[in-house]
Amino acid sequence: MRDYKTQMEAAKKGIITPEMKIVAEKEFISAEALRESVAKGVVAIPCNVNHKSISPEGIGMGLRTKINVNLGISGDCKDYDAEMKKVDMAISYGAEAIMDLSNYGKTHDFRTALIERSPAMIGTVPMYDAIGYLEKDLVKITAQDFLSVVRAHAEEGVDFMTIHAGINRRAVEAFRRDKRKMNIVSRGGSLLFAWMMMTGNENPFYEYYDDVLEILREYDVTISLGDALRPGCIDDSTDAGQISELIELGALTERAWAKDVQVMVEGPGHMAMNEIEANMKLQKRICHNAPFYVLGPLVTDIAPGYDHITSAIGGAIAAASGADFLCYVTPAEHLRLPDVNDVKEGIMASKIAAHAADIAKGVPHARDKDNEMAAARHILDWDAMFKVAIDPEKARAYFESVPPAERHSCSMCGKMCAVRTTNLILEGKTVEFCDE
């Protein structure tokens, strides 16, 4: 029986938990340094006591940038088997987190199976599940009903939950005063806004925030403070609504830490490239260096079908500027529920962005695989290149689709390969192109 409730409580007591030891080894840092970061709140280790299959990961300052994969069923796509294939793909390609965003029917069975089989962290948005779980119209749901869904997810073993507690009356006032092109694009945020407007009540997750924290503390669930007023187009970024909510999230962060509940803070959204760095620094300052979890940001609004690219561009800049956790975006974003191929494309784009940012941030050993690739390319060792590639199967398939006549080159350059030419000269050999 452990004598602490949460990773943060243990860290504050000077206890290095088994999860901290695992994360420290993965990150090439000392367990004591990690403990100090968890105690301060600048690193979170989302790890529900009931998630037995988890392989713990740390999110936050000085650690590798992690990625999250969204999936789950909707009213138009109810294929649980298809979603579980996406789960298996996400795990096989090394996603550190999976969020079940199912919003149709009874999702308990799917979520339970997901938690049982996944070594990745599992996240949810209880607000999405409330209507189906409670089988009530939105206006008839009470504050205590919402809290009952939070408890149900915590008991099942969910490691982190997006709770939109920052969209309170003050934030709504700023949002309504400063007109937007896209208004509210957060699904959970829009539902809460509608509930508040229809009932005349304060946001229940804000009004009963201490009760929420007690539930999360009991199971060591990390709260991911949702950005209900995130910008949904680049013209809405860094406006009064976004910033007013961020100020609320900073205060809610400290309240959670006082209860020994680990915190992540969620961020934009859609945002022009030149605003990203400033937004990352602003969030870290206002939210006391809590781990920052970003969706994108998408750097342009005109690329439906290619938003995994617009997101990867923004994500790389964001992570290099201080963001700690990237939510993947697939080519299907804004268009439909992603299929398995979309999921793979989203994972790859997000992993590339995260890795590029880790190199820029000087994360320990971030360059190792790049140096391995350079060494393999230097000697034109294709098998070694494929082995170190982020997607070995695709790299090999491309190479072999047009086999080169000269094995020690590719079909782009053939014998005119720059690496081959330079190697031959440095070896004192003659470069010849014509067969006599």
Secondary structure, DSSP 8 states (H G I E B T S, - for coil): --S-SSHHHHHHTT---HHHHHHHHHHTS-HHHHHHHHHHTSEE----TT-TT-----EETTS--EEEEEE---SS---HHHHHHHHHHHHHTT-SEEEE---SS--HHHHHHHHHH-SSEEEE-HHHHHHHHHT--GGG--HHHHHHHHHHHHHHT-SEEEE--S--HHHHHHHHHS--SS----HHHHHHHHHHHHH----HHHHTHHHHHHHHHHHT-EEEE--TT--SSGGGTT-HHHHHHHHHHHHHHHHHHHTT--EEEEE-SB--HHHHHHHHHHHHHHTTT--EEEE--BS-SS-TT-HHHHHHHHHHHHHHTT--EEE---TTTTTS---HHHHHHHHHHHHHHHHHHHHHHT-TTTTHHHHHHHHHHHTT-HHHHHHHSSSHHHHHHHHHHS--SSTTS-TTTGGG-HHHHHHHHHTT--------
